[in-house]
Amino acid sequence: MDRELRVVLSARVFSDQKCFGPGVSQLLKRVDELHSLRAAALSMSMAYSKAWTITKHAQAALGFPLLHSITGGRGGGGAELTPEGERLLEAYDDYCRQLRAFADGLFQEKFGYLQDE
């Protein structure tokens, strides 16, 4: 078989609604890197208003703040992850890493024969 088969998984956390997933995770990583929700949104080709809405919905569903806003001034404003946001992001990344490792092994166990043909 010339094609390599693989499984693609993504994890989303729900309460009564979707709280957190790959998109929010990527947005928070960009905020952490760029120290700005606006810059993070721009780097993802996303409108600031959409990034703000996504963040607010996630925070409301989770019940804790993900970002702390820094008031502008001489150096400008910005944003940083709250300790809860950092912990959630770290836990989510670790969960996804372990989930992918397990899924890859299970995929090989169940579908590896297709790769041998």
N, C-alpha and C positions, 0 to 999 in steps of 0.2 A: 504494500500500500504506500503510495507516494505522499499522502497527506498525514501530517502529525495530528492526532486527535488529542484534545485536552478538555478539561472541565474548567469553567469560569464561574466562580462564586462571588457573591457580594453579600455582605451582612448589613442588616438594618435593624435598629433598635426601636421598638414600639412600646407605647403605653396605650392609651386609647386612640392614639394617632402616631404617625411616624415621628420619631424624635431625633434620630441620629443615624447617619449612614455615610457612604463614601463621599458624597458631595459636601456635607457639613465638615467631615474630617479634612478633606482637601482645603476647604476654605479656612479652617482654623490653622492648619499647617502654614498656609500662606500668610495669615495674620501674624503668626508667631515669627515667621521669617522677615516679613516686611514692616511689622509694627503698625499696621494700618488696615482697617477693614476696607477702605476705599481702594488702596493700592492692591490688596488681595483680590478684590472683585475685578479690578482692571486687569490684573495678571491672568485671570481666568476668563476674560472677555465677558464679564457679567456686569450688569448694571449695579451700581452701589445700592440702589433701593431694593433690588432683589436680594443682595447679600445681607442687607439689614433685616429684611423680612424673614429670610431663612434662619438667621441667627436668633431673632426674637421668637419665632415659632419653636425652635429647638429649645431655647431657654424656658419658655412657658411650659412645654410638654415635659421637660426634665425636672423642672422645679428649682433650678439654680442657674446663676449667671455663668456664661462661658467666657465672656469678654469683659474687660474693664476698660472704659474709655479714659483717655488722657486728654485733658483740656488743652486746647491750642495756646499758643503764646509765641514767644520769640523763636523757639525751635519747632513750632507747629504742634498739632495734636497727634493723636494716634490711638492705638488700642493694643492691649496685651491680653493673653489668656489669664483667666483666674486660676487659682490653684485647683479648683474643681474641674475647670476646662482642661487643664494640663493632665490631670489624673484620668479623666474620661478619655481623652485622646490617646494616652499611653495604653490604657486598658483595651480600648477598641483596636488599636494597632496590634497589640499582643494577641488578642482574641482572633483577629483576622489571620495573622501569621500562623497560629496554631491550627485554625480551621483549614487553611489552604494546605498545610502539611498533611493533615489527616485526610483531606479530600483527595490529594494527589496519590497517597498510598492506596486508598480505597478504589480510586479510579484505575490504578494499575492492576489491582487485584481483580476487579470486575471486567475491565475492558482491555487489559494488557495484551490479550490474545489478538486483538485487532492490529496491534503494532507489529506483531511477529509475522504477519502474513505478507 
